[in-house]
Amino acid sequence: MQVKYFFFKGDATDKGSLTDISKLIAETFKGIDLVIANVGNGKSSLDPLQSDIDWEESWNLNFKSALNSANVFLPLINTLGSFTFISSIAGKEYLGAPNSYSVAKSAINTLMKSFSHKFGNKLRVNCIAPGNVIFKKSRWEEILSESPESVNKMLEDKVPLKRFGIPEEIANVVVFVSSPKASFISGACINVDGGQTISY
């Protein structure tokens, strides 16, 4: 089977940039079946009272990008399609992450729940909340290089599986939630965190 790939470069924090891409997609395809909103970065100040710049940068990257993606691409999704936000367990529980990051991810969870009700007769909307995921040039790789003992202790004490996750483990859940096999799952925020969160 021959598979074709199309790549469109844009800035998810810029709604106009995504709108340009959506026009190209609309001209090329008869709608789309699924969208994954996956933009974010937890690097920010850990100060209890963060600066306006910290808040603005984190909000734009971690929430506004997701909102822009939803506003631009939800109208293009075919009936019975799927929209999945990538959130974070830091948006569900206090884990010591930067306030600006946690609040932005919490806002995504609320946005997802609202959309899942308002678009319920057309498509499914969910989110995935990853835990500590490590990959090349990730924030966790940076922190691990700076303080390996404290990071390893955190994994030992806080994560029942006692290790980092890897991107493929998040992707596997995204693929499932986006597929027809998850046809009765909507409005859910699924933790993929090695058991770290303690709430239901």
Buried (B, 14 or more C-beta within 10 A) or exposed (E): EEEEEEEEEBEBBBBEBBBEBBEEBEEEEEEBBBBBBBBBEBEBBEEEEBEEEBBEBBBBBBBBBBBBBBEBBBEBBBEEBBBBBBBBBBBBBEBEBBBBBBBBBBBBBEBBBEBBEEBEEEBBBBBBBBBBBBBEEBBBEEBBEEEEEEBEEBBEEBBEEEEBBEEEBBBEBBBEBBEEEBEEBBBBBBBBBBEBBEEE
